[in-house]
């Protein structure tokens, strides 16, 4: 087999070698030179390996295996996409690049990130690590990037994310994690007290998430819901998911409104059939979503939220009578600095529809909040309940007393020790004597029956007797 230099020499002299073979060897030699230029420690060459335009350095599609060294300190944009840089080590830039704002490393087969890979580029605003082979995000990996605003990690193989991986990214506004193998929804990134304060777009679509904490998502502010994408995940079907999505669709949140047909879920059972999430009302007989009213009581104070789709909008309110809420008015309504409406000392006439008008450069939005004021206080409601309970107990006690009076009366006279006494001696008992002091005589007894005295007990047995019982 001919050596490479010997064959190349024949190509140059034209000695006994075909033209097509010469072309092939020249191409191979050119590729070899490019690879040699991309070896570790190769300095930046703005004529052969990269294109330098002012503060932009583009080394895309140059078959690089490492980052060129000696990058200019004034570099603001560094494009290293579509190369073969599989590892980003701590020493990839030995000096700080204080003006670097954009770093593009997409389509490199990148599978390793050093924990100190970003220590010298702390002013970075835009980082593209998409379409690589990353499998995990270790703890505090992005912590030095305190000014980062956009982070692209889609189309990797990420299955594990440490809970501290995004710690320190206080200015991050957009995070793309779609098309990975993530099975746990990282709620800590958007939940109160632990969330990234400025994150307004979070893409978790096309992953392997099966379960969502629906109530936690429903409690999020509207501007977070608007940019929270989780379509094309194998979610478990239930009516809570249907209610969440239909609510977001009615509110025209982009996450649900723009990707309505991409939301699917898996029905439980042996078949594990995948169905459209917005059709669960037919599969599971889910009820239609209805916005709940704000219910309150007399003399209460309530806060009405203007839950807009965008953040930092200018908000104004009007009362049910279409009267604007102004700072100097004597109304019980006050617009707080965060745009919420505070209603104090509520009365039944304060019930109605309150309207919030939100305005920004990109969007105008109108929201309606229905308030119902019950005509009693919270304590008064309890008193009413206690009164009803007391009345019920009193009625039951009365019935018991009547039953005792009917069935547990004193024994009749024929069983009493003094039943043979003269009726005149029974005047103190619950019996009746004629005004003349004579006995009442039964008229039937005059026709052949023996005379009998009217029983004292018979008089007692009447519940309408007005005389006291004496035993």
C-alpha positions in Angstrom: 0.0 0.0 0.0 1.4 3.4 -1.0 2.2 6.0 1.7 0.2 9.2 1.8 3.1 11.5 0.9 4.2 9.2 -1.9 0.7 9.1 -3.4 0.2 12.9 -3.0 3.6 13.4 -4.8 2.4 11.4 -7.7 -0.8 13.4 -7.8 1.2 16.6 -8.0 3.7 15.3 -10.8 0.9 13.4 -12.6 3.0 10.2 -12.8 0.9 7.1 -13.4 -2.1 8.2 -11.3 -5.6 8.9 -12.4 -7.2 12.3 -11.9 -10.1 11.0 -9.8 -7.8 9.3 -7.4 -5.8 12.5 -7.0 -9.0 14.4 -6.2 -9.9 11.9 -3.5 -6.5 12.1 -1.9 -6.6 15.9 -1.9 -10.0 15.9 -0.2 -8.7 13.5 2.5 -5.7 15.6 3.1 -7.9 18.7 3.4 -10.1 17.0 6.0 -7.0 15.9 7.9 -5.7 19.5 8.0 -9.0 20.7 9.4 -9.0 18.1 12.1 -5.4 19.0 13.0 -6.5 22.6 13.3 -9.2 21.5 15.8 -6.9 19.7 18.2 -6.5 20.9 21.8 -4.6 24.1 22.1 -5.1 25.3 18.6 -5.2 29.1 18.5 -8.1 31.0 16.9 -7.6 31.5 13.2 -10.1 34.0 11.7 -9.0 33.1 8.2 -9.2 29.3 8.1 -11.2 27.9 11.1 -13.5 30.7 12.1 -15.2 33.8 10.8 -14.5 36.9 12.8 -16.8 39.9 12.3 -16.3 42.7 14.8 -17.2 41.1 18.2 -18.7 38.0 16.7 -16.7 34.8 16.4 -18.3 32.1 14.3 -16.6 28.6 14.2 -19.7 26.7 13.2 -19.4 23.5 11.1 -15.6 23.4 11.2 -15.2 19.9 12.6 -13.6 21.3 15.8 -13.1 18.9 18.7 -12.1 21.6 21.2 -12.7 25.3 21.6 -10.1 27.4 20.0 -7.8 29.2 22.4 -6.7 32.9 22.5 -10.2 34.2 21.9 -10.4 37.9 21.8 -11.4 39.5 25.1 -14.0 41.6 23.3 -15.9 38.6 22.0 -19.6 39.1 22.6 -21.0 36.2 20.5 -19.2 32.8 20.2 -20.8 30.3 17.8 -19.3 26.7 18.2 -22.4 24.8 16.9 -22.3 21.8 14.6 -18.8 20.6 15.6 -17.5 17.6 17.6 -16.8 19.2 20.9 -17.9 16.4 23.2 -16.6 17.8 26.5 -16.6 21.3 27.9 -13.8 21.3 30.4 -13.0 24.0 33.0 -9.9 25.1 31.0 -11.7 25.6 27.7 -11.0 29.4 28.2 -8.1 30.0 30.6 -9.0 33.7 30.9 -12.2 35.6 31.6 -14.3 36.8 28.7 -16.1 39.7 30.4 -18.0 40.8 27.3 -19.3 37.4 26.1 -23.1 37.5 26.0 -24.0 34.6 23.7 -22.5 31.1 23.6 -23.8 28.5 21.1 -22.8 24.9 21.5 -25.7 23.1 19.8 -25.2 19.9 17.7 -21.8 18.9 19.2 -22.5 15.5 20.7 -21.6 17.2 24.0 -22.0 14.7 27.0 -19.8 16.3 29.7 -20.0 19.6 31.4 -17.3 20.5 34.0 -18.6 22.0 37.3 -16.4 25.0 36.5 -17.1 25.2 32.8 -18.9 28.6 33.2 -16.6 30.2 35.8 -15.0 32.7 33.4 -18.1 33.8 31.4 -20.3 35.1 34.2 -21.8 37.9 32.0 -23.5 35.4 29.7 -27.1 36.1 28.7 -27.8 33.4 26.2 -26.6 29.8 26.4 -27.5 27.1 23.7 -26.7 23.5 24.7 -29.5 22.0 22.7 -29.3 18.9 20.5 -26.4 17.2 22.4 -26.0 14.0 24.5 -26.2 15.4 28.0 -27.8 12.9 30.4 -27.8 14.8 33.7 -27.5 18.2 35.2 -25.3 18.2 38.3 -25.7 20.4 41.4 -25.0 24.1 41.0 -23.8 23.5 37.4 -25.1 26.9 36.2 -24.6 28.9 39.5 -22.0 31.3 38.1 -24.4 32.5 35.3 -26.2 35.0 37.5 -27.1 37.2 34.4 -28.3 34.4 32.2 -31.7 35.1 30.6 -32.2 32.2 28.1 -31.1 28.6 28.5 -31.7 26.0 25.8 -31.4 22.3 26.8 -33.9 20.7 24.5 -33.3 17.6 22.5 -30.7 16.0 24.8 -30.9 12.8 26.8 -31.4 14.4 30.2 -33.2 12.1 32.7 -31.8 13.4 36.0 -31.8 17.0 37.3 -30.4 17.9 40.6 -32.7 20.2 42.6 -29.9 22.8 42.9 -28.8 22.7 39.2 -30.5 26.0 38.4 -29.7 27.7 41.7 -28.4 31.3 41.2 -30.2 31.9 37.9 -32.2 34.8 39.3 -32.5 36.5 35.9 -33.5 33.5 33.9 -36.6 34.2 31.8 -36.8 31.3 29.4 -35.9 27.6 30.0 -36.3 25.0 27.4 -36.1 21.3 28.6 -38.3 19.7 25.9 -37.5 16.5 24.1 -35.6 14.8 26.9 -36.2 11.8 29.2 -37.3 13.7 32.3 -40.0 11.8 34.4 -40.2 14.2 37.4 -41.8 17.6 36.9 -39.4 20.2 38.6 -42.0 22.1 40.4 -39.5 23.9 42.6 -38.5 26.1 39.6 -42.0 27.8 39.5 -43.4 27.3 43.0 -43.6 30.1 45.5 -40.6 30.7 47.7 -38.3 28.4 45.6 -39.1 29.6 42.0 -36.9 31.5 39.7 -38.5 34.9 40.0 -38.2 36.1 36.4 -39.0 32.8 34.7 -41.9 33.4 32.3 -41.4 30.5 29.8 -40.8 27.0 31.0 -41.0 24.3 28.3 -41.3 20.7 29.6 -43.0 19.3 26.6 -42.2 15.9 25.0 -40.7 14.3 28.1 -41.8 11.3 30.2 -43.8 13.0 33.0 -46.9 11.0 34.1 -48.1 12.8 37.1 -48.7 16.5 37.7 -49.6 18.3 41.0 -52.7 19.8 39.5 -53.6 22.0 42.5 -50.1 23.4 42.7 -50.2 24.3 39.0 -53.7 25.9 39.4 -52.5 28.2 42.2 -49.7 29.6 40.0 -49.9 33.2 38.8 -51.4 33.7 35.3 -48.2 34.9 33.7 -46.5 31.6 34.7 -49.4 29.5 33.5 -49.3 31.3 30.1 -45.7 30.1 29.5 -45.8 26.7 31.1 -45.7 24.0 28.4 -46.2 20.3 29.2 -47.9 18.8 26.1 -46.8 15.5 24.6 -46.2 13.8 28.0 -47.7 10.4 28.9 -50.0 12.0 31.6 -52.5 9.9 33.4 -56.1 10.9 32.5 -58.4 12.3 35.2 -61.0 15.0 35.5 -58.6 17.3 37.4 -56.3 17.4 34.4 -59.3 18.2 32.1 -60.5 21.0 34.4 -57.0 22.5 34.5 -56.6 22.5 30.7 -60.1 23.8 29.9 -59.6 26.6 32.4 -56.3 27.6 30.8 -57.9 27.3 27.3 -60.8 29.6 28.3 -58.3 32.1 29.7 -56.4 31.8 26.4 -53.1 30.9 28.0 -50.6 30.3 25.2 -49.5 27.0 26.8 -53.0 25.5 26.3 -54.5 27.6 23.6 -51.7 27.3 21.0 -51.1 23.5 21.6 -54.6 22.3 22.2 -54.3 19.3 19.9 -50.9 18.2 21.4 -52.2 17.5 24.9 -52.9 13.8 25.3 -53.2 11.5 28.3 -53.3 7.7 29.0 -56.6 6.2 30.2 -56.2 3.8 33.2 -57.0 0.2 32.6 -55.6 -2.8 30.8 -55.6 -1.1 27.3 -53.6 2.0 28.4 -55.2 3.9 25.5 -54.0 7.4 24.6 -56.7 10.0 24.1 -57.0 13.7 23.6 -56.9 15.5 26.9 -59.6 18.0 25.8 -62.0 15.1 25.1 -62.0 13.7 28.6 -65.5 14.9 29.2 -66.7 12.2 26.8 -64.3 9.4 28.1 -64.6 10.1 31.8 -67.8 12.1 32.0 -66.0 15.1 33.4 -68.0 18.2 34.2 -67.5 21.5 32.4 -65.2 24.0 34.1 -66.9 27.0 35.7 -65.1 29.9 37.2 -65.8 30.2 40.9 -67.2 33.3 42.4 -65.5 35.2 45.3 -67.8 34.6 48.3 -67.5 36.6 51.5 -69.5 38.0 54.5 -70.5 41.2 56.1 -67.8 43.5 57.4 -65.1 41.3 55.8 -62.0 42.4 53.9 -61.2 40.6 50.6 -58.5 40.9 48.0 -59.4 40.5 44.3 -56.5 39.4 42.0 -56.2 40.7 38.4 -54.5 37.4 37.2 -53.1 38.6 33.8 -51.3 36.5 31.2 -48.3 38.9 31.2 -46.3 40.3 34.0 -45.9 44.0 34.9 -49.1 45.3 33.4 -50.8 48.6 34.4 -54.1 47.7 36.1 -57.2 49.7 36.8 -60.5 48.6 38.4 -64.2 49.6 38.1 -67.0 48.8 40.6 -70.2 46.9 39.8 -71.8 50.2 39.1 -69.1 51.0 36.5 -67.6 53.6 38.8 -63.8 53.7 38.5 -61.7 53.1 41.6 -59.6 56.1 42.1 -56.9 56.8 44.8 -58.7 59.8 46.3 -62.3 58.4 46.4 -64.0 57.6 49.6 -65.0 54.2 48.5 -64.2 51.0 50.5 -62.2 49.8 47.5 -58.4 50.4 47.1 -56.0 49.4 44.3 -52.8 48.1 45.9 -49.3 48.6 44.3 -49.3 45.0 43.0 -52.6 45.6 41.1 -54.9 43.8 43.5 -58.2 45.4 44.6 -58.8 45.5 48.3 -62.5 45.6 49.5 -63.1 46.6 53.1 -66.2 46.6 55.4 -68.3 44.7 52.8 -72.1 45.1 52.6 -74.6 43.2 50.6 -74.8 46.1 48.1 -71.1 45.5 47.3 -72.0 42.3 45.5 -71.6 42.3 41.7 -69.0 42.1 38.9 -65.7 43.9 39.4 -63.7 44.6 36.2 -60.0 44.8 35.9 -58.4 46.5 32.8 -54.7 45.5 32.3 -52.6 47.3 29.7 -49.0 46.8 28.5 -47.1 47.5 25.3 -47.7 44.0 24.0 -51.2 43.2 25.3 -54.5 44.6 26.6 -56.6 42.3 28.8 -59.9 42.6 30.6 -60.8 40.3 33.5 -64.0 40.0 35.5 -64.4 38.9 39.1 -67.8 38.1 40.6 -68.2 38.9 44.3 -71.1 37.6 46.5 -71.5 39.2 49.9 -73.7 37.1 52.3 -76.1 39.0 54.5 -74.6 37.9 57.8 -71.2 37.8 59.5 -69.2 34.7 60.0 -69.9 34.8 63.8 -73.6 35.5 63.1 -73.8 32.4 61.0 -72.6 30.4 63.9 -75.1 32.0 66.2 -77.9 31.2 63.8 -76.8 27.6 63.8 -76.6 27.5 67.6 -80.1 28.9 67.9 -81.5 26.3 65.5 -79.8 23.6 67.4 -81.2 24.9 70.7 -84.7 25.0 69.3 -84.5 21.5 68.1 -83.3 20.2 71.5 -86.1 22.1 73.2 -88.7 20.5 70.9 -87.3 17.0 71.6 -87.4 17.7 75.3 -91.1 18.9 75.1 -92.1 15.7 73.3 -90.3 13.5 75.9 -92.1 15.4 78.7 -95.5 14.9 77.1 -94.8 11.2 76.7 -93.8 10.9 80.4 -97.0 12.8 81.3 -99.2 10.4 79.3 -97.7 7.1 80.2 -96.1 7.6 83.6 -99.0 9.2 85.5 -99.7 8.2 89.2 -101.5 4.8 89.8 -105.2 4.7 89.7 -107.2 4.9 93.0 -108.1 1.2 93.2 -104.4 0.4 93.6 -103.7 3.3 96.0 -103.7 2.7 99.8 -106.3 5.3 100.4 -108.8 4.2 97.7 -111.6 3.6 100.3 -111.5 7.1 101.7 -114.4 9.4 101.4 -114.3 11.6 98.4 -114.5 14.6 100.5 -111.0 13.7 101.8 -109.7 13.7 98.2 -110.2 17.3 97.6 -106.5 17.9 97.5 -106.0 15.4 94.7 -106.5 15.8 91.0 -110.1 14.7 91.1 -113.4 16.5 90.7 -116.4 16.9 93.1 -119.6 18.5 92.6 -120.0 22.0 94.1 -122.5 20.5 96.6 -119.9 18.0 97.7 -121.9 15.1 96.3 -120.6 12.4 94.1 -121.1 12.3 90.4 -123.4 9.5 89.5 -123.1 7.6 86.3 -126.5 7.8 84.5 -126.0 4.3 83.2 -125.7 3.0 86.8 -129.3 4.2 87.5 -130.6 1.6 85.0 -129.5 -1.4 86.9 -125.8 -1.1 87.4 -124.3 -0.4 90.8 -123.4 3.1 91.7 -119.7 3.8 91.3 -117.5 6.7 92.0 -115.8 8.5 89.2 -112.2 7.4 89.3 -109.7 10.0 90.4 -107.2 8.5 88.0 -109.6 9.0 85.1 -109.4 12.7 85.8 -105.7 12.6 85.9 -105.4 10.9 82.6 -106.6 14.0 80.8 -103.6 16.0 79.5 -105.8 19.1 79.5 -106.2 19.1 83.3 -105.4 22.4 84.9 -105.0 21.1 88.4 -101.7 19.9 89.9 -100.8 16.2 90.3 -100.7 15.0 93.9 -99.4 11.5 94.6 
